[in-house]
Amino acid sequence: MKKFMDDDFLLYGESAKELYHNCAEKLPIIDYHCHLSPKEIAENKRFSNITELWLYGDHYKWRAMRQCGTDEKYITGKSSDYDKFREYCRIMPYLAGNPLYHWSHLELKRYFDCDLTICPENCEEIWKITSKRLQDEDMSAKELIKKSRVTLLCTTDDPRDSLEHHKVIADSGYSVKVLPAFRPDKGLNIDKPDFAEYIQSLGLAANTEIKDYDSLCEAYMRCLDRFENMGCRTADHGMDNYISFSKPDKFHADIILKKALKKETVTDEEISVWKTQMMRFFGQEYVKRGWVMQLHYGVLRNPNKTMYSKLGADTGFDMIYGQSCISDMARLLNYLTEWDALPRTVIYPINPSDNAPVAALCGSFCKGDGSGMPTVLQGSAWWFNDNIKGMEEQMLNTANLSSFGNFLGMLTDSRSFISYPRHEYFRRILCNLVGDWIEKGQIPDNINTAKDLIKRISYENAIQYFGFEV
């Protein structure tokens, strides 16, 4: 019987152990999609206790606590930080099999040198150990990132953002490169009730009066220039529930925009036309600038309207949408290709049943661009799939239907400064998979060749694909 989370955790053969301990374990991290706060990095934020560091704003943990029957006062309510942490310790034994169970213990080990099992009996001792450790100089936001061996990370930023905090970080001489990532979702969601107000604020941020489609594009190009000047290499689109393709044109996009600015109702067909037209505009801009476009889709946002009205978005209530839209995604990529508007693209489905269709879709739109990297790739197992089985299935689909050696590896997609053990978790699963292939004779037992594969997936591919300078 293996010991709980020992040095060989998730590594079940000698080849897997060799690949992890003598290769993957020591590699730096490129985190090309996260939700860390640039302001908190710039200010080198410090944390008073484990609840502030661990539970504030982490909707993964909030969701898990609700699924264990926790009262909301211990999640987003006014209970004390200690009481919230005590409740998290109470429910932890019930999360066996959930990735949070492993991530939480890894985070305690890696950042606090604490091997205690998270449970009610150990709550007070863990609280004391972590509270004392957080007083040390090397537990600030910047130091936690450095401690995690991160060399570069991309935050997620609205086009309106002045990027002042990114400039402060860049000017500070901080050894980790912190780049913005362009996130224009709110300007595509023309059906949202606050769309007109958003466009007005976008105009103010771009010093442009937005009154029609052309002036909107002018405003966006100013925002894109600002991001590019701060080193941006990628744009991220959260496409929510499904992709709906309708062949667009500027004339109708202009009419639809003017309707929305006057707060008139737009039809489903008009929404589809608008979003497709904007994807063409953005795609052409990304191609021109050499950026990578990341597409996240398949999420049903805020199904619990009662809690949405109380807590707002991104509080742990989203779910897998379930409806396949792979044919519309194919039509969108085809349309972008026809207009020379398909940049290097990474696609993240949230529905596990879309793994194989997306892997096959990527192959239909790949072409050589002189870099030796495929142009369209499936991203890592995302959100509800970033567990052991989900990661394994995504990797196997990539291997079976695509080019495993060009896979971009893991990202945190997190708001927490101590989420980087998720990369360790991924790398252990990756090394076990490749090690198992060696043990079964499915690939040659040349350990150096296998190590090169691990290096590419864990670190090097992201640098080459996004064009990062590290």
C-alpha positions in Angstrom: 0.0 0.0 0.0 1.4 3.4 -1.0 1.8 6.1 1.5 -0.6 9.1 1.1 0.9 11.7 -1.3 4.5 10.6 -0.9 7.3 11.6 -3.3 6.0 9.1 -5.9 2.4 10.3 -5.7 0.6 9.4 -9.0 3.8 7.7 -10.3 3.2 4.0 -10.7 6.3 2.7 -12.5 10.0 3.2 -12.6 9.9 5.0 -15.9 7.3 7.5 -14.6 9.4 8.2 -11.5 12.5 8.8 -13.6 10.6 11.1 -16.0 9.2 13.2 -13.1 12.0 13.3 -10.6 14.8 13.8 -13.1 13.0 16.0 -15.6 9.5 17.5 -15.0 9.9 18.2 -11.3 12.7 20.7 -11.9 11.3 22.6 -14.9 10.1 26.2 -14.7 6.5 27.2 -15.3 4.9 29.2 -18.1 1.4 30.2 -16.9 -0.2 31.5 -20.1 -3.7 31.8 -18.7 -4.5 32.8 -15.2 -6.7 35.3 -13.3 -4.1 36.6 -10.8 -4.6 40.3 -10.0 -2.0 42.6 -11.6 -2.7 45.1 -8.8 -1.9 42.6 -6.1 1.3 41.6 -7.9 2.3 45.2 -8.4 1.6 46.0 -4.7 3.3 42.7 -3.6 0.3 41.8 -1.5 0.7 40.1 1.8 -1.9 37.8 3.4 -2.9 37.7 7.0 -4.1 34.1 7.2 -4.7 31.0 5.2 -8.4 31.9 4.6 -7.5 35.1 2.9 -4.9 33.4 0.7 -6.9 30.2 0.1 -10.6 30.8 0.3 -11.2 34.5 -0.7 -12.5 34.5 -4.3 -11.8 30.8 -5.0 -15.1 29.6 -6.6 -13.7 26.0 -6.9 -13.6 25.8 -3.1 -16.9 27.6 -2.6 -18.6 25.2 -4.9 -17.2 22.2 -3.0 -18.2 23.6 0.3 -21.8 24.1 -0.9 -21.8 20.5 -2.2 -21.0 19.4 1.4 -23.9 21.3 2.8 -21.9 24.3 4.2 -24.0 27.3 5.1 -23.3 30.4 2.9 -22.2 32.4 6.0 -19.0 30.3 6.0 -18.4 30.8 2.3 -19.2 34.3 1.2 -20.8 35.5 4.4 -19.6 37.4 7.4 -18.2 34.5 9.5 -14.7 35.0 10.8 -11.8 33.8 8.7 -11.0 31.2 11.3 -14.6 29.8 11.2 -14.5 29.7 7.4 -11.2 27.8 7.5 -12.5 25.4 10.1 -15.5 24.7 7.9 -13.2 23.9 5.0 -11.3 21.5 7.2 -14.6 19.9 8.2 -15.6 19.1 4.7 -12.2 18.1 3.4 -12.5 14.3 4.3 -15.7 14.3 2.1 -13.8 15.5 -0.9 -11.8 12.3 -1.4 -11.4 11.8 -5.2 -11.9 15.5 -5.9 -8.8 17.3 -7.3 -9.3 19.9 -4.5 -8.4 17.2 -2.0 -5.0 16.7 -3.6 -4.4 20.4 -4.6 -5.1 21.6 -1.0 -2.7 19.1 0.5 0.0 19.8 -2.1 -0.3 23.6 -1.4 0.2 22.9 2.3 3.2 20.8 1.6 4.9 23.1 -0.9 4.3 26.5 0.6 4.0 25.8 4.4 6.1 22.6 4.8 3.1 21.1 6.5 2.3 17.4 6.0 -0.7 17.3 8.3 -3.9 15.8 6.8 -6.6 18.5 6.4 -9.4 17.5 8.8 -11.3 18.9 11.8 -8.8 17.4 14.2 -5.8 19.2 12.6 -7.6 22.5 11.9 -6.1 24.5 14.8 -2.6 23.3 14.3 -2.7 24.0 10.5 -4.1 27.5 11.2 -1.2 28.2 13.6 1.5 26.9 11.2 0.2 28.8 8.2 -0.4 32.0 10.1 3.1 32.0 11.4 4.6 31.1 8.0 2.7 33.9 6.3 4.6 36.5 8.4 7.8 35.5 6.6 9.2 37.8 3.9 9.1 35.2 1.3 5.3 34.7 1.5 4.2 37.9 -0.4 2.5 37.7 -3.8 5.7 38.2 -5.8 7.7 35.8 -3.7 5.1 33.1 -3.9 5.2 33.3 -7.7 9.0 33.2 -7.7 8.9 30.3 -5.2 6.7 28.4 -7.7 9.5 28.6 -10.4 7.3 30.7 -12.7 9.2 32.5 -15.4 6.2 34.1 -17.2 2.5 34.5 -16.6 -0.4 36.1 -18.5 -3.2 37.7 -16.5 -6.7 38.3 -17.9 -7.5 41.9 -18.7 -10.5 43.8 -20.0 -9.8 46.0 -23.1 -10.6 49.1 -21.0 -7.8 48.4 -18.6 -5.1 51.1 -18.5 -2.5 48.3 -17.7 -0.9 50.7 -15.1 -0.2 47.8 -12.8 1.5 45.9 -15.5 3.7 48.9 -16.2 4.6 49.1 -12.5 5.6 45.5 -12.4 7.7 45.8 -15.6 9.4 48.9 -14.3 10.1 47.3 -10.9 12.7 44.9 -12.3 10.7 41.9 -11.1 12.4 38.7 -12.4 9.1 37.1 -13.5 7.6 38.5 -16.7 3.9 39.4 -16.1 2.0 40.1 -19.4 -1.6 41.2 -20.0 -4.0 39.0 -22.0 -6.8 40.7 -24.0 -10.3 39.6 -22.9 -13.0 41.3 -25.0 -16.0 39.2 -23.9 -18.2 42.1 -22.7 -18.0 43.8 -26.1 -19.3 40.6 -27.8 -22.2 40.0 -25.4 -24.5 42.4 -27.1 -27.6 40.7 -25.5 -26.5 41.6 -21.9 -28.5 44.4 -20.2 -25.4 46.4 -19.4 -23.9 46.3 -22.9 -24.6 50.0 -23.8 -23.0 51.2 -20.6 -20.0 48.9 -21.3 -19.5 50.3 -24.8 -19.7 53.9 -23.4 -17.0 53.1 -20.8 -14.9 51.4 -23.5 -15.1 54.6 -25.5 -13.9 56.7 -22.6 -11.0 54.3 -22.0 -10.0 54.6 -25.7 -10.7 58.3 -25.9 -13.1 57.6 -28.7 -16.8 58.4 -29.1 -18.4 55.1 -30.1 -21.5 55.8 -32.1 -21.3 53.1 -34.8 -19.4 50.0 -35.9 -16.4 51.9 -37.4 -15.9 54.0 -34.3 -16.1 50.8 -32.1 -13.4 49.2 -34.2 -11.3 52.3 -33.9 -11.6 52.2 -30.1 -10.7 48.5 -30.0 -7.6 49.1 -32.1 -6.4 51.7 -29.7 -6.9 49.2 -26.9 -5.1 46.5 -28.8 -2.2 48.9 -29.4 -2.0 49.6 -25.7 -1.9 45.9 -24.9 0.7 45.2 -27.6 2.9 48.0 -26.2 2.9 46.1 -22.9 4.0 42.9 -24.5 0.7 41.1 -24.9 0.9 37.9 -26.9 -2.6 36.4 -26.5 -6.3 37.1 -26.4 -8.8 35.0 -24.5 -12.4 34.7 -25.5 -14.9 33.1 -23.0 -17.6 32.1 -25.5 -19.9 30.7 -22.8 -22.6 28.2 -23.7 -22.3 27.5 -27.4 -21.0 28.8 -30.7 -23.7 30.1 -33.1 -22.4 30.9 -36.5 -24.2 33.3 -38.9 -22.5 34.8 -41.9 -22.0 38.5 -41.0 -21.3 41.8 -42.7 -20.3 45.3 -41.6 -23.6 46.8 -42.7 -25.8 44.6 -40.6 -23.3 44.7 -37.7 -23.6 48.5 -37.7 -27.4 48.3 -37.5 -27.3 45.7 -34.7 -24.9 47.8 -32.7 -27.0 51.0 -33.0 -30.1 49.0 -31.8 -28.2 47.7 -28.8 -26.8 51.2 -27.9 -30.4 52.4 -27.8 -31.2 49.4 -25.6 -33.5 47.9 -28.2 -34.0 44.2 -28.1 -31.7 42.2 -30.4 -32.8 38.8 -31.8 -30.9 35.6 -31.5 -30.0 35.8 -35.2 -28.7 39.3 -34.7 -26.6 38.2 -31.7 -25.1 35.5 -33.9 -24.3 37.9 -36.7 -22.8 40.4 -34.3 -20.5 37.9 -32.6 -19.3 36.4 -35.8 -18.5 39.8 -37.3 -16.6 40.8 -34.2 -14.7 37.5 -34.2 -13.7 38.4 -37.8 -12.5 41.8 -36.7 -10.6 40.5 -33.7 -9.2 37.5 -35.7 -7.7 39.8 -38.4 -6.2 42.0 -35.7 -4.6 39.0 -33.9 -3.2 37.7 -37.2 -1.7 41.1 -37.9 -0.1 41.3 -34.5 1.0 37.6 -34.3 -1.1 36.9 -31.2 -2.5 33.6 -30.1 -6.3 33.4 -29.7 -7.7 31.2 -26.9 -11.3 30.0 -27.1 -13.1 28.7 -24.0 -16.6 27.4 -24.6 -19.4 25.2 -23.3 -20.3 26.9 -20.0 -23.8 27.5 -18.8 -23.4 30.7 -16.8 -25.3 31.5 -13.6 -28.2 28.9 -13.8 -29.1 29.7 -10.2 -30.7 33.1 -10.7 -31.4 33.6 -7.0 -27.8 33.3 -6.0 -26.7 35.3 -9.0 -28.8 38.2 -7.8 -27.2 37.9 -4.4 -23.5 37.3 -5.3 -23.0 38.1 -8.9 -21.0 36.2 -11.5 -18.0 33.8 -10.9 -19.1 32.7 -7.5 -19.2 28.9 -8.1 -22.6 28.3 -9.7 -21.7 27.8 -13.4 -22.0 24.4 -15.0 -21.4 22.3 -18.2 -23.8 23.4 -20.9 -24.0 20.0 -22.6 -25.1 20.9 -26.1 -22.6 20.2 -28.8 -21.9 23.0 -31.3 -18.9 21.5 -33.0 -20.3 22.0 -36.5 -20.8 25.7 -35.8 -17.3 25.9 -34.4 -16.1 24.4 -37.7 -18.1 26.9 -39.7 -16.6 29.8 -37.6 -13.0 28.6 -38.1 -13.7 28.1 -41.8 -15.1 31.6 -42.1 -12.1 33.1 -40.3 -9.7 31.1 -42.6 -11.5 32.5 -45.7 -10.9 36.1 -44.4 -7.3 35.4 -43.3 -8.6 36.0 -39.7 -7.6 32.7 -38.1 -4.6 33.2 -35.9 -2.8 30.5 -33.9 -5.7 29.2 -31.9 -6.2 27.1 -28.7 -9.6 25.6 -28.1 -10.8 24.5 -24.7 -14.1 22.6 -24.5 -15.6 22.2 -21.0 -17.8 19.3 -22.0 -15.7 16.1 -21.8 -17.7 14.6 -24.7 -16.2 17.3 -26.9 -12.6 16.1 -26.4 -12.4 13.9 -29.4 -14.5 16.2 -31.7 -12.3 19.2 -30.9 -9.1 17.2 -31.4 -10.3 16.2 -34.8 -11.5 19.7 -35.6 -8.1 21.2 -34.9 -6.6 18.9 -37.5 -8.9 20.2 -40.1 -7.5 23.8 -39.8 -3.8 23.2 -39.1 -1.3 24.4 -41.6 2.4 24.9 -41.7 3.5 28.4 -40.8 7.3 27.9 -40.8 7.5 27.4 -37.0 7.2 23.6 -36.9 4.1 24.1 -34.6 0.5 23.3 -35.5 -1.6 26.4 -35.9 -4.8 25.1 -34.1 -4.5 23.1 -30.9 -6.7 21.7 -28.2 -6.0 23.2 -24.8 -5.5 21.4 -21.5 -8.4 19.8 -19.6 -10.3 22.8 -18.4 -12.3 23.6 -15.2 -14.6 20.6 -14.6 -12.1 18.4 -16.4 -8.8 19.2 -14.6 -8.9 16.1 -12.5 -6.9 12.8 -13.0 -9.3 11.2 -15.3 -10.1 14.3 -17.2 -6.5 15.1 -17.8 -5.7 11.6 -18.9 -8.6 11.5 -21.3 -7.7 14.9 -22.8 -4.1 13.8 -23.3 -5.0 10.4 -24.8 -7.4 12.2 -27.2 -4.6 14.5 -28.2 -2.2 11.6 -28.7 -4.7 9.5 -30.6 -6.1 12.2 -32.9 -3.5 14.9 -33.0 0.2 15.7 -32.2 0.9 14.9 -28.6 4.5 16.3 -28.8 3.1 19.7 -29.6 0.6 19.8 -26.7 0.9 23.1 -24.7 0.6 21.5 -21.3 -0.9 23.0 -18.2 -2.2 26.4 -17.0 -3.6 27.4 -13.6 -6.7 29.4 -14.7 -6.7 30.5 -11.1 -7.0 33.6 -8.9 -4.8 32.1 -6.2 -1.1 32.8 -5.7 -0.6 29.2 -4.5 -2.3 27.3 -7.3 0.9 26.4 -9.0 1.0 22.8 -7.6 -1.7 22.2 -10.3 1.3 22.2 -12.7 2.9 19.6 -10.5 -0.3 17.5 -10.5 -0.5 17.7 -14.3 3.2 16.8 -14.7 2.9 13.8 -12.5 -0.1 12.6 -14.5 1.8 13.3 -17.7 4.9 11.4 -16.6 2.9 8.5 -15.5 1.1 8.3 -18.8 4.3 8.4 -20.8 6.1 6.1 -18.4 3.3 3.6 -18.8 3.7 3.7 -22.6 7.4 2.9 -22.0 6.7 0.0 -19.6 4.1 -1.5 -22.0 6.5 -1.2 -25.0 4.2 1.3 -26.8 7.1 3.7 -27.3 10.8 3.0 -27.3 12.5 2.7 -23.8 14.9 5.6 -24.7 14.5 7.7 -21.5 16.2 10.7 -23.0 13.8 10.9 -25.9 10.9 10.6 -23.4 12.4 13.4 -21.3 12.5 15.6 -24.4 8.8 15.0 -24.9 8.1 15.9 -21.2 10.2 19.1 -21.5 8.3 20.2 -24.6 4.9 19.6 -23.2 5.6 21.0 -19.7 7.5 24.1 -20.7 9.1 24.6 -24.1 6.0 24.4 -26.4 4.3 27.3 -24.8 7.3 29.5 -25.3 7.5 28.6 -29.0 3.8 28.7 -29.7 3.1 32.1 -28.1 6.4 33.6 -29.1 7.3 34.5 -25.5 10.7 35.9 -24.7 12.0 34.4 -21.4 
